[in-house]
Amino acid sequence: MKLIAHAGPAVRVGERPAPAVVAGVAAIVVFAAVSVRTGAALPVFAALAAAAAGFVALRQPWGVAVPLAPALLYPSVAATFKIALVTTALTAGWVLLQRRPLGIAKLPALAFGGLAVFSAAANFEAGYSWRASAALGLLALAGLAIGTALGSWRSGAIGLAGIGAFATVIAAVQLAGFDSVWSDLTSTGQDYVAYIAAKGDPRSTSTFGHPLIAGAGLAVIGLLLIASARRVFGIVGIACLVGAIATVSRSSMLAIAAGLLLYLVQERRRLGRLAPVLTAAIVAIVAAITFVPALNEAFVNRIDSAEPQTVRLYALQQVRDTWSADPASIVVGHGVGSTYRMMAARGGVLGLTTLDNQYVTAVFDLGVAPLGIAIALVVWSIATAPPASRRAGLPALVAGLVALAFADGFYWPSLALLLGVAVGVATRRPEPAAAGEPAIVPAGAG
């Protein structure tokens, strides 16, 4: 039996999982029966072909890219519920094909699931749809499962690196003047592309549909790859960080700085070996800002602009005012979407109906008490996780959390999924070695 040395539990290669085979045969029978009964052969067999292709793809070393793709490559907030359902189904399939116990951290799962249930109940009671709350919960749980199952950086990081490399290429193409290349292809995100074009500031949205979300997403992917301690993935990770800078987002720069700083602190004993990687990352980022004219001009314009800060200062003022006037109203929130409805009723700020600060939005939507309990559960799980897991996931998680201070990013499918992945990596528990198998020492352990 072949084993792969990696930063987590052993992976059996080449085994065909019986449950998946049974499910595949059952799907063929069902599709054939539906086809015969309805006469709709073409759509049925198209679905069958897609299912077969998905099954084959999930079994590949890069298979984790399949459950990541819907949220990271289709930037539609309006389709969040559908994306969540597809992502959850694909994640379940990928995890089953790993043929090993998942060992998911219970406290983060309880935190994500609990917030989703509470928010859905609050929305339902107020007469609003529960779907957004359920979708975000499913995406975070799917990300948690993916991060936990990424036991093999050799296999898991191939898919993550592929997604990151593709998103970085799209960012570069957009910065070269093809602003709408991805929005035209996916029919999503055209509004923001048009907004950027009208302002005359070249900013990349990559495959994420919004520059702030793209910057945060690429920063999280890049830092996860750099922390994988494999040179080829580290190079792709650096490219992702440069792609994040192409969004011309100040939040992405702060996120990258925070993530890299934490990575340095964690790996201070190995600074000699890490120096080339970190130097390359810094040089690549500075060179991109300095020598790419469109990027340089956009950064100057963004630094001089105070418009986004007006909205964020308003958000903080709203918390202070609400706490002074009616503190009970934010102890327990009113569900995902309640802040948007409040802003819309007031006419918004500078035409915006978001607060551009996930933490302020979460206080109004979820409430201080539920949010505090969920954060405490996640923090405790990370604090008690193996050091190797924390080193692998914390830099990316911190980068994502910094970015959330500048956008309602968790309400986008891509960031809800990626932050769940980072939590899953940071809280992953090692599995006991199977009988007769050597234990695999996580990279960087000891």
Secondary structure, DSSP 4 states (H G I P E B T S, - for coil): ------SSS----S---HHHHHHHHHHHHHHHHHHHHH--HHHHHHHHHHHHHHHHHHTSTTTTHHHHHHHHH---STTHHHHHHHHHHHHHHHHHHH-S-----HHHHHHHHHHHHHHHHHHHHTTS-SHHHHHHHHHHHHHHHHHHH---HHHHHHHHHHHHHHHHHHHHHHHTT-TTHHHHHHT--HHHHHHHHHHT-----TTTTSHHHHHHHHHHHHHHHHTTT-HHHHHHHHHHHHHHHTT--HHHHHHHHHHHHHHHHHTGGGHHHHHHHHHHHHHHHHHHHHH-HHHHHHHHHHHH--HHHHHHHHHHHHHHHHHHH-THHHHS---TTHHHHHHHHTT-BTTB-S-S-HHHHHHHHH-HHHHHHHHHHHHHHHHTS-HHHHHHHHHHHHHHHHHGGGS-GGGSHHHHHHHHHHHHHHTPPPPPPPTT-PPPPPTT--
